[in-house]
Amino acid sequence: MEQIDLEQILSPEWGKADGDFVTSQYGAQLNFISHQADTVVVTLSQVYPGLQWLWSVDQHDYQVVLPTDNQLKLDLPAGTHRHQIVLQNVAMGQIAFWQQGVRLLSITSQYALEPVSSQKPYITFVGDSITAGECMNGLQHHPELSFPQLVAQALEKPLARIAYGGTGLTSHAPFQEPSAIEALWKIGEAIARPRVQTDLVVVNYGINDANYGANRQEFAFGLRVYLLELIKRFHQARFILLTPYNGAFVDIFKMEAQRFDCFEVVDTSDWQVYVTGRHPNLVEHQRAAQNILNFLEV
């Protein structure tokens, strides 16, 4: 068996820790091209209860694939094919997922696997759990059907996601680990998030919550700090800043964005995405994707 260089085939949602690769994010991917019938073995550091992956060949429909013990084995078809393996679910609480993550030790195959290369810079989506397609259908996560994935596919650009389970920067938010800012720089507790070349960053900031009683001053201060961190992280990128679906604080978004020259504010209150108390469903993710593409005039 041939051991594959993981760094070449992992998406930016994996961070390096003690020689292994760790993720704390649904939607983290392995992408590669095979040229002949083969058996690929993905080995994890342990058995993760409820761990579920999605596998797509040549960007066709995804199928659910499950590991046996701590290994995921895939029988690849003959011929040249592009493969995408996506982390869909694991039975782990939000804080435990952030602190421990899923640790990947190796991937082996009988023959060499080719990395998927792109000359285009990444499109990066930053935001809370909606960005990773969490709870799209009840408790089921669907990162492969989320609006970031749909937009990236339409633009034919590689996708990077920064999705965190928290709900904002004010002290009123019930979930604070990780914070929105911490998630910008880390993929897990004490694990640096890889940098990739990106020219377009789409940001949702509390897009589906009611801001949990934060007053205008508190929200404005938190947003201002966050925008500064985004600029530090991405420098010369174009930023699309999505306002909450419920129309909250739209004027504050516009006021704070005017302090800088790189943010374009998009009011989403007329997108007909009804998420109060829940996450968007598949149709609403599709609607959000189309609205973003319309704004980009694609």
TORKOL-4160 file (C-alpha; in steps of 0.2 Angstrom, whole numbers, padded with zeros to 4 digits, m for minus):
298
<pt num="1" X="0000" Y="0000" Z="0000"/>
<pt num="2" X="0006" Y="0018" Z="m0004"/>
<pt num="3" X="0004" Y="0031" Z="0009"/>
<pt num="4" X="m0003" Y="0048" Z="0002"/>
<pt num="5" X="0003" Y="0065" Z="0007"/>
<pt num="6" X="m0012" Y="0071" Z="0017"/>
<pt num="7" X="m0008" Y="0089" Z="0015"/>
<pt num="8" X="m0010" Y="0089" Z="m0004"/>
<pt num="9" X="m0028" Y="0082" Z="m0003"/>
<pt num="10" X="m0036" Y="0089" Z="0013"/>
<pt num="11" X="m0047" Y="0105" Z="0012"/>
<pt num="12" X="m0043" Y="0120" Z="0023"/>
<pt num="13" X="m0054" Y="0114" Z="0037"/>
<pt num="14" X="m0041" Y="0103" Z="0043"/>
<pt num="15" X="m0027" Y="0109" Z="0054"/>
<pt num="16" X="m0010" Y="0100" Z="0058"/>
<pt num="17" X="m0007" Y="0094" Z="0076"/>
<pt num="18" X="0007" Y="0083" Z="0082"/>
<pt num="19" X="0010" Y="0077" Z="0064"/>
<pt num="20" X="m0009" Y="0072" Z="0062"/>
<pt num="21" X="m0023" Y="0082" Z="0054"/>
<pt num="22" X="m0038" Y="0087" Z="0065"/>
<pt num="23" X="m0055" Y="0095" Z="0060"/>
<pt num="24" X="m0069" Y="0102" Z="0071"/>
<pt num="25" X="m0080" Y="0106" Z="0057"/>
<pt num="26" X="m0094" Y="0097" Z="0047"/>
<pt num="27" X="m0090" Y="0099" Z="0028"/>
<pt num="28" X="m0071" Y="0096" Z="0030"/>
<pt num="29" X="m0066" Y="0086" Z="0014"/>
<pt num="30" X="m0053" Y="0075" Z="0006"/>
<pt num="31" X="m0052" Y="0078" Z="m0013"/>
<pt num="32" X="m0042" Y="0068" Z="m0025"/>
<pt num="33" X="m0041" Y="0060" Z="m0042"/>
<pt num="34" X="m0039" Y="0041" Z="m0045"/>
<pt num="35" X="m0033" Y="0033" Z="m0062"/>
<pt num="36" X="m0038" Y="0015" Z="m0059"/>
<pt num="37" X="m0048" Y="0003" Z="m0049"/>
<pt num="38" X="m0041" Y="0004" Z="m0031"/>
<pt num="39" X="m0045" Y="0002" Z="m0013"/>
<pt num="40" X="m0042" Y="0018" Z="m0002"/>
<pt num="41" X="m0041" Y="0016" Z="0017"/>
<pt num="42" X="m0043" Y="0032" Z="0028"/>
<pt num="43" X="m0037" Y="0028" Z="0046"/>
<pt num="44" X="m0043" Y="0039" Z="0061"/>
<pt num="45" X="m0035" Y="0040" Z="0078"/>
<pt num="46" X="m0050" Y="0031" Z="0086"/>
<pt num="47" X="m0068" Y="0025" Z="0084"/>
<pt num="48" X="m0079" Y="0040" Z="0084"/>
<pt num="49" X="m0097" Y="0037" Z="0088"/>
<pt num="50" X="m0110" Y="0042" Z="0075"/>
<pt num="51" X="m0096" Y="0046" Z="0062"/>
<pt num="52" X="m0103" Y="0048" Z="0045"/>
<pt num="53" X="m0095" Y="0053" Z="0028"/>
<pt num="54" X="m0102" Y="0057" Z="0011"/>
<pt num="55" X="m0093" Y="0051" Z="m0005"/>
<pt num="56" X="m0095" Y="0059" Z="m0022"/>
<pt num="57" X="m0088" Y="0053" Z="m0038"/>
<pt num="58" X="m0085" Y="0065" Z="m0052"/>
<pt num="59" X="m0096" Y="0078" Z="m0043"/>
<pt num="60" X="m0112" Y="0067" Z="m0045"/>
<pt num="61" X="m0124" Y="0062" Z="m0031"/>
<pt num="62" X="m0117" Y="0059" Z="m0013"/>
<pt num="63" X="m0118" Y="0042" Z="m0005"/>
<pt num="64" X="m0117" Y="0040" Z="0014"/>
<pt num="65" X="m0101" Y="0029" Z="0019"/>
<pt num="66" X="m0098" Y="0023" Z="0036"/>
<pt num="67" X="m0081" Y="0018" Z="0044"/>
<pt num="68" X="m0078" Y="0001" Z="0051"/>
<pt num="69" X="m0070" Y="0003" Z="0068"/>
<pt num="70" X="m0057" Y="0017" Z="0065"/>
<pt num="71" X="m0055" Y="0015" Z="0046"/>
<pt num="72" X="m0065" Y="0021" Z="0031"/>
<pt num="73" X="m0062" Y="0009" Z="0016"/>
<pt num="74" X="m0068" Y="0014" Z="m0001"/>
<pt num="75" X="m0067" Y="0003" Z="m0017"/>
<pt num="76" X="m0064" Y="0015" Z="m0031"/>
<pt num="77" X="m0070" Y="0012" Z="m0049"/>
<pt num="78" X="m0059" Y="0009" Z="m0064"/>
<pt num="79" X="m0054" Y="0024" Z="m0075"/>
<pt num="80" X="m0050" Y="0042" Z="m0070"/>
<pt num="81" X="m0062" Y="0049" Z="m0058"/>
<pt num="82" X="m0063" Y="0064" Z="m0046"/>
<pt num="83" X="m0067" Y="0060" Z="m0028"/>
<pt num="84" X="m0074" Y="0070" Z="m0014"/>
<pt num="85" X="m0076" Y="0063" Z="0004"/>
<pt num="86" X="m0085" Y="0075" Z="0016"/>
<pt num="87" X="m0087" Y="0074" Z="0035"/>
<pt num="88" X="m0106" Y="0074" Z="0038"/>
<pt num="89" X="m0109" Y="0070" Z="0056"/>
<pt num="90" X="m0101" Y="0064" Z="0072"/>
<pt num="91" X="m0110" Y="0061" Z="0089"/>
<pt num="92" X="m0100" Y="0074" Z="0098"/>
<pt num="93" X="m0106" Y="0089" Z="0107"/>
<pt num="94" X="m0101" Y="0106" Z="0101"/>
<pt num="95" X="m0088" Y="0110" Z="0114"/>
<pt num="96" X="m0081" Y="0092" Z="0113"/>
<pt num="97" X="m0080" Y="0093" Z="0094"/>
<pt num="98" X="m0070" Y="0110" Z="0096"/>
<pt num="99" X="m0058" Y="0103" Z="0109"/>
<pt num="100" X="m0055" Y="0086" Z="0103"/>
<pt num="101" X="m0061" Y="0086" Z="0084"/>
<pt num="102" X="m0059" Y="0071" Z="0072"/>
<pt num="103" X="m0041" Y="0066" Z="0070"/>
<pt num="104" X="m0035" Y="0059" Z="0054"/>
<pt num="105" X="m0019" Y="0048" Z="0054"/>
<pt num="106" X="m0016" Y="0042" Z="0036"/>
<pt num="107" X="m0024" Y="0038" Z="0019"/>
<pt num="108" X="m0017" Y="0023" Z="0010"/>
<pt num="109" X="m0020" Y="0016" Z="m0007"/>
<pt num="110" X="m0013" Y="0003" Z="m0019"/>
<pt num="111" X="m0009" Y="0016" Z="m0032"/>
<pt num="112" X="m0004" Y="0035" Z="m0032"/>
<pt num="113" X="m0019" Y="0047" Z="m0030"/>
<pt num="114" X="m0018" Y="0064" Z="m0038"/>
<pt num="115" X="m0022" Y="0080" Z="m0029"/>
<pt num="116" X="m0036" Y="0091" Z="m0036"/>
<pt num="117" X="m0028" Y="0107" Z="m0042"/>
<pt num="118" X="m0036" Y="0123" Z="m0046"/>
<pt num="119" X="m0028" Y="0139" Z="m0053"/>
<pt num="120" X="m0042" Y="0149" Z="m0046"/>
<pt num="121" X="m0041" Y="0157" Z="m0028"/>
<pt num="122" X="m0053" Y="0150" Z="m0015"/>
<pt num="123" X="m0070" Y="0158" Z="m0011"/>
<pt num="124" X="m0071" Y="0158" Z="0008"/>
<pt num="125" X="m0087" Y="0158" Z="0018"/>
<pt num="126" X="m0086" Y="0163" Z="0036"/>
<pt num="127" X="m0100" Y="0162" Z="0049"/>
<pt num="128" X="m0109" Y="0151" Z="0062"/>
<pt num="129" X="m0116" Y="0133" Z="0060"/>
<pt num="130" X="m0127" Y="0138" Z="0045"/>
<pt num="131" X="m0111" Y="0140" Z="0035"/>
<pt num="132" X="m0108" Y="0121" Z="0038"/>
<pt num="133" X="m0125" Y="0116" Z="0033"/>
<pt num="134" X="m0129" Y="0110" Z="0051"/>
<pt num="135" X="m0147" Y="0104" Z="0055"/>
<pt num="136" X="m0153" Y="0107" Z="0038"/>
<pt num="137" X="m0166" Y="0093" Z="0039"/>
<pt num="138" X="m0170" Y="0091" Z="0058"/>
<pt num="139" X="m0154" Y="0086" Z="0066"/>
<pt num="140" X="m0146" Y="0080" Z="0050"/>
<pt num="141" X="m0131" Y="0090" Z="0043"/>
<pt num="142" X="m0129" Y="0093" Z="0025"/>
<pt num="143" X="m0113" Y="0103" Z="0021"/>
<pt num="144" X="m0114" Y="0096" Z="0003"/>
<pt num="145" X="m0131" Y="0105" Z="0000"/>
<pt num="146" X="m0127" Y="0121" Z="0010"/>
<pt num="147" X="m0127" Y="0138" Z="0001"/>
<pt num="148" X="m0107" Y="0140" Z="0002"/>
<pt num="149" X="m0105" Y="0123" Z="m0007"/>
<pt num="150" X="m0119" Y="0128" Z="m0020"/>
<pt num="151" X="m0111" Y="0145" Z="m0023"/>
<pt num="152" X="m0093" Y="0138" Z="m0025"/>
<pt num="153" X="m0099" Y="0125" Z="m0037"/>
<pt num="154" X="m0108" Y="0138" Z="m0047"/>
<pt num="155" X="m0092" Y="0149" Z="m0048"/>
<pt num="156" X="m0081" Y="0134" Z="m0051"/>
<pt num="157" X="m0070" Y="0140" Z="m0037"/>
<pt num="158" X="m0062" Y="0129" Z="m0023"/>
<pt num="159" X="m0071" Y="0132" Z="m0006"/>
<pt num="160" X="m0065" Y="0136" Z="0011"/>
<pt num="161" X="m0076" Y="0137" Z="0026"/>
<pt num="162" X="m0074" Y="0145" Z="0043"/>
<pt num="163" X="m0089" Y="0139" Z="0052"/>
<pt num="164" X="m0091" Y="0139" Z="0071"/>
<pt num="165" X="m0105" Y="0134" Z="0083"/>
<pt num="166" X="m0106" Y="0150" Z="0093"/>
<pt num="167" X="m0118" Y="0164" Z="0091"/>
<pt num="168" X="m0110" Y="0180" Z="0091"/>
<pt num="169" X="m0098" Y="0192" Z="0100"/>
<pt num="170" X="m0109" Y="0199" Z="0114"/>
<pt num="171" X="m0110" Y="0192" Z="0131"/>
<pt num="172" X="m0129" Y="0188" Z="0128"/>
<pt num="173" X="m0125" Y="0174" Z="0116"/>
<pt num="174" X="m0128" Y="0157" Z="0124"/>
<pt num="175" X="m0113" Y="0148" Z="0115"/>
<pt num="176" X="m0096" Y="0156" Z="0117"/>
<pt num="177" X="m0084" Y="0142" Z="0113"/>
<pt num="178" X="m0076" Y="0145" Z="0101"/>
<pt num="179" X="m0079" Y="0163" Z="0099"/>
<pt num="180" X="m0081" Y="0170" Z="0081"/>
<pt num="181" X="m0064" Y="0178" Z="0081"/>
<pt num="182" X="m0055" Y="0162" Z="0088"/>
<pt num="183" X="m0063" Y="0152" Z="0074"/>
<pt num="184" X="m0055" Y="0164" Z="0061"/>
<pt num="185" X="m0038" Y="0159" Z="0067"/>
<pt num="186" X="m0040" Y="0141" Z="0074"/>
<pt num="187" X="m0048" Y="0125" Z="0067"/>
<pt num="188" X="m0048" Y="0118" Z="0085"/>
<pt num="189" X="m0042" Y="0122" Z="0102"/>
<pt num="190" X="m0024" Y="0127" Z="0100"/>
<pt num="191" X="m0024" Y="0121" Z="0082"/>
<pt num="192" X="m0020" Y="0134" Z="0069"/>
<pt num="193" X="m0031" Y="0136" Z="0054"/>
<pt num="194" X="m0022" Y="0135" Z="0037"/>
<pt num="195" X="m0021" Y="0150" Z="0026"/>
<pt num="196" X="m0026" Y="0149" Z="0008"/>
<pt num="197" X="m0026" Y="0162" Z="m0006"/>
<pt num="198" X="m0044" Y="0169" Z="m0007"/>
<pt num="199" X="m0051" Y="0184" Z="m0016"/>
<pt num="200" X="m0069" Y="0183" Z="m0010"/>
<pt num="201" X="m0075" Y="0182" Z="0007"/>
<pt num="202" X="m0094" Y="0180" Z="0011"/>
<pt num="203" X="m0098" Y="0183" Z="0029"/>
<pt num="204" X="m0113" Y="0179" Z="0039"/>
<pt num="205" X="m0113" Y="0186" Z="0057"/>
<pt num="206" X="m0128" Y="0180" Z="0067"/>
<pt num="207" X="m0138" Y="0178" Z="0052"/>
<pt num="208" X="m0151" Y="0167" Z="0059"/>
<pt num="209" X="m0152" Y="0173" Z="0077"/>
<pt num="210" X="m0161" Y="0187" Z="0086"/>
<pt num="211" X="m0145" Y="0193" Z="0094"/>
<pt num="212" X="m0151" Y="0187" Z="0111"/>
<pt num="213" X="m0156" Y="0204" Z="0118"/>
<pt num="214" X="m0139" Y="0213" Z="0114"/>
<pt num="215" X="m0142" Y="0232" Z="0113"/>
<pt num="216" X="m0137" Y="0243" Z="0099"/>
<pt num="217" X="m0121" Y="0249" Z="0107"/>
<pt num="218" X="m0115" Y="0231" Z="0112"/>
<pt num="219" X="m0119" Y="0224" Z="0095"/>
<pt num="220" X="m0110" Y="0238" Z="0086"/>
<pt num="221" X="m0094" Y="0236" Z="0096"/>
<pt num="222" X="m0094" Y="0217" Z="0093"/>
<pt num="223" X="m0096" Y="0219" Z="0075"/>
<pt num="224" X="m0083" Y="0233" Z="0073"/>
<pt num="225" X="m0070" Y="0221" Z="0082"/>
<pt num="226" X="m0075" Y="0207" Z="0071"/>
<pt num="227" X="m0073" Y="0217" Z="0055"/>
<pt num="228" X="m0056" Y="0222" Z="0060"/>
<pt num="229" X="m0051" Y="0204" Z="0063"/>
<pt num="230" X="m0058" Y="0199" Z="0046"/>
<pt num="231" X="m0047" Y="0212" Z="0038"/>
<pt num="232" X="m0032" Y="0206" Z="0047"/>
<pt num="233" X="m0035" Y="0188" Z="0042"/>
<pt num="234" X="m0039" Y="0191" Z="0023"/>
<pt num="235" X="m0030" Y="0208" Z="0019"/>
<pt num="236" X="m0034" Y="0212" Z="0001"/>
<pt num="237" X="m0050" Y="0201" Z="m0002"/>
<pt num="238" X="m0067" Y="0207" Z="m0007"/>
<pt num="239" X="m0079" Y="0205" Z="0007"/>
<pt num="240" X="m0098" Y="0202" Z="0006"/>
<pt num="241" X="m0106" Y="0205" Z="0023"/>
<pt num="242" X="m0123" Y="0197" Z="0025"/>
<pt num="243" X="m0135" Y="0205" Z="0037"/>
<pt num="244" X="m0147" Y="0194" Z="0048"/>
<pt num="245" X="m0162" Y="0187" Z="0039"/>
<pt num="246" X="m0174" Y="0195" Z="0052"/>
<pt num="247" X="m0168" Y="0212" Z="0048"/>
<pt num="248" X="m0160" Y="0216" Z="0065"/>
<pt num="249" X="m0147" Y="0230" Z="0066"/>
<pt num="250" X="m0145" Y="0232" Z="0047"/>
<pt num="251" X="m0141" Y="0251" Z="0049"/>
<pt num="252" X="m0127" Y="0246" Z="0061"/>
<pt num="253" X="m0120" Y="0234" Z="0048"/>
<pt num="254" X="m0120" Y="0248" Z="0036"/>
<pt num="255" X="m0113" Y="0261" Z="0048"/>
<pt num="256" X="m0099" Y="0250" Z="0054"/>
<pt num="257" X="m0094" Y="0244" Z="0036"/>
<pt num="258" X="m0092" Y="0262" Z="0031"/>
<pt num="259" X="m0077" Y="0263" Z="0042"/>
<pt num="260" X="m0068" Y="0253" Z="0030"/>
<pt num="261" X="m0067" Y="0252" Z="0011"/>
<pt num="262" X="m0068" Y="0233" Z="0008"/>
<pt num="263" X="m0085" Y="0228" Z="0014"/>
<pt num="264" X="m0101" Y="0227" Z="0003"/>
<pt num="265" X="m0116" Y="0225" Z="0014"/>
<pt num="266" X="m0131" Y="0214" Z="0008"/>
<pt num="267" X="m0148" Y="0216" Z="0016"/>
<pt num="268" X="m0155" Y="0198" Z="0017"/>
<pt num="269" X="m0172" Y="0203" Z="0025"/>
<pt num="270" X="m0181" Y="0200" Z="0008"/>
<pt num="271" X="m0173" Y="0183" Z="0004"/>
<pt num="272" X="m0188" Y="0174" Z="0011"/>
<pt num="273" X="m0177" Y="0163" Z="0022"/>
<pt num="274" X="m0188" Y="0160" Z="0038"/>
<pt num="275" X="m0176" Y="0153" Z="0051"/>
<pt num="276" X="m0182" Y="0160" Z="0068"/>
<pt num="277" X="m0179" Y="0146" Z="0080"/>
<pt num="278" X="m0171" Y="0134" Z="0068"/>
<pt num="279" X="m0159" Y="0133" Z="0053"/>
<pt num="280" X="m0163" Y="0135" Z="0035"/>
<pt num="281" X="m0169" Y="0120" Z="0025"/>
<pt num="282" X="m0163" Y="0114" Z="0009"/>
<pt num="283" X="m0175" Y="0126" Z="m0001"/>
<pt num="284" X="m0169" Y="0141" Z="0009"/>
<pt num="285" X="m0151" Y="0136" Z="0007"/>
<pt num="286" X="m0154" Y="0136" Z="m0012"/>
<pt num="287" X="m0163" Y="0152" Z="m0011"/>
<pt num="288" X="m0148" Y="0160" Z="m0001"/>
<pt num="289" X="m0136" Y="0153" Z="m0014"/>
<pt num="290" X="m0145" Y="0161" Z="m0029"/>
<pt num="291" X="m0147" Y="0178" Z="m0020"/>
<pt num="292" X="m0128" Y="0178" Z="m0017"/>
<pt num="293" X="m0125" Y="0173" Z="m0035"/>
<pt num="294" X="m0137" Y="0187" Z="m0041"/>
<pt num="295" X="m0128" Y="0200" Z="m0031"/>
<pt num="296" X="m0111" Y="0194" Z="m0039"/>
<pt num="297" X="m0120" Y="0195" Z="m0056"/>
<pt num="298" X="m0116" Y="0177" Z="m0060"/>
